[in-house]
C-alpha cells in the first residue's frame, strides 16, 4: 500500500536541496526544454484557433460549404492536435526531460 510519502521523491528539507532545484531551473538544458515546450504550445494553439476560426466563418457566412463538413472538422481538429502533441512530446521533449532527470538524480547521490 502506498502512502503520500511515497509520492514525494525529493522532499525539500535542506537548504542544499533548494539550491539544487534552483540550479536545475537555471540550467541551459532546462531552459532549452522550457523554450521547446513554449514554442510548441504557441504554434499549436495558433494553428488550432486559426483553423477553428476559419471553420466557424465558413460555416456561418458561406452557405455553399456543407455544415456537416464543418462539424466533422471541429471534431477531427482536436484529435489531430492531440496526436501531434503526443508525437512532438515523445520525440522532442521526453528525451531532453529524461536527460535532465538523470543528471539531477545522479547529482543527488
C-alpha positions in Angstrom: 0.0 0.0 0.0 1.4 3.4 -1.0 1.3 6.4 1.2 1.6 10.1 0.5 5.3 9.9 1.4 5.9 7.5 -1.5 4.6 10.2 -3.9 7.2 12.7 -2.7 10.5 11.5 -4.2 12.6 14.6 -3.2 11.4 16.4 -0.1 12.8 19.9 0.3 14.2 19.6 3.8 17.7 21.1 3.4 19.0 24.3 2.0 21.3 22.5 -0.4 18.3 20.7 -1.9 16.7 24.0 -2.5 19.9 25.3 -4.2 19.9 22.2 -6.4 16.4 22.8 -7.6 17.2 26.4 -8.3 20.4 25.4 -10.2 18.4 22.9 -12.2 15.8 25.5 -13.1 18.5 27.9 -14.2 20.5 25.3 -16.2 20.8 25.6 -20.0 19.2 22.2 -20.6 16.1 23.2 -18.5 15.9 26.5 -20.4 16.0 24.6 -23.7 13.2 22.3 -22.5 11.1 25.2 -21.4 11.7 27.0 -24.7 10.8 23.9 -26.8 7.6 23.4 -24.7 6.5 27.0 -25.0 7.3 27.2 -28.8 5.2 24.1 -29.4 2.4 25.4 -27.3 2.4 28.7 -29.2 2.3 27.2 -32.7 -0.2 24.5 -31.8 -2.6 27.0 -30.1 -2.3 29.3 -33.1 -2.9 26.5 -35.5 -5.9 25.2 -33.6 -7.5 28.6 -33.0 -6.9 29.7 -36.6 -8.4 26.6 -38.1 -11.3 26.8 -35.6 -12.0 30.4 -36.7 -11.8 29.5 -40.4 -14.2 26.6 -39.8 -16.7 28.8 -37.9 -16.5 31.6 -40.5 -17.0 29.1 -43.4 -20.0 27.5 -41.7 -21.6 30.9 -40.9 -21.1 33.0 -44.0 -20.6 30.6 -46.9 -23.8 28.7 -47.4 -22.2 26.6 -50.1 -20.0 24.8 -47.6 -21.8 21.8 -46.1 -22.3 22.2 -42.4 -21.6 18.5 -41.8 -18.1 19.0 -43.2 -17.5 21.9 -40.8 -18.8 19.9 -37.9 -16.5 17.0 -38.7 -13.7 19.4 -39.0 -14.4 20.7 -35.5 -14.4 17.1 -34.2 -11.3 15.9 -36.1 -9.2 19.0 -35.3 -8.7 18.5 -31.6 -7.9 14.8 -32.2 -5.2 15.9 -34.7 -3.8 18.4 -32.4 -3.6 15.8 -29.6 -1.9 13.3 -31.8 0.6 15.9 -32.9 1.2 16.8 -29.3 2.0 13.2 -28.4 4.4 12.8 -31.3 6.2 16.0 -30.6 6.4 15.4 -26.9 7.8 11.9 -27.4 10.4 13.0 -30.0 11.5 16.4 -28.7 10.6 16.9 -25.0 10.7 13.5 -23.4 14.4 12.7 -24.3 15.5 16.0 -23.0 13.5 15.7 -19.8 14.9 12.2 -19.3 18.5 13.5 -19.6 17.8 16.4 -17.2 16.2 14.0 -14.7 19.1 11.5 -15.0 21.7 14.3 -14.4 19.7 15.7 -11.5 19.3 12.3 -9.8 23.0 11.4 -10.3 24.0 14.7 -8.7 21.9 13.9 -5.6 23.9 10.8 -4.9 
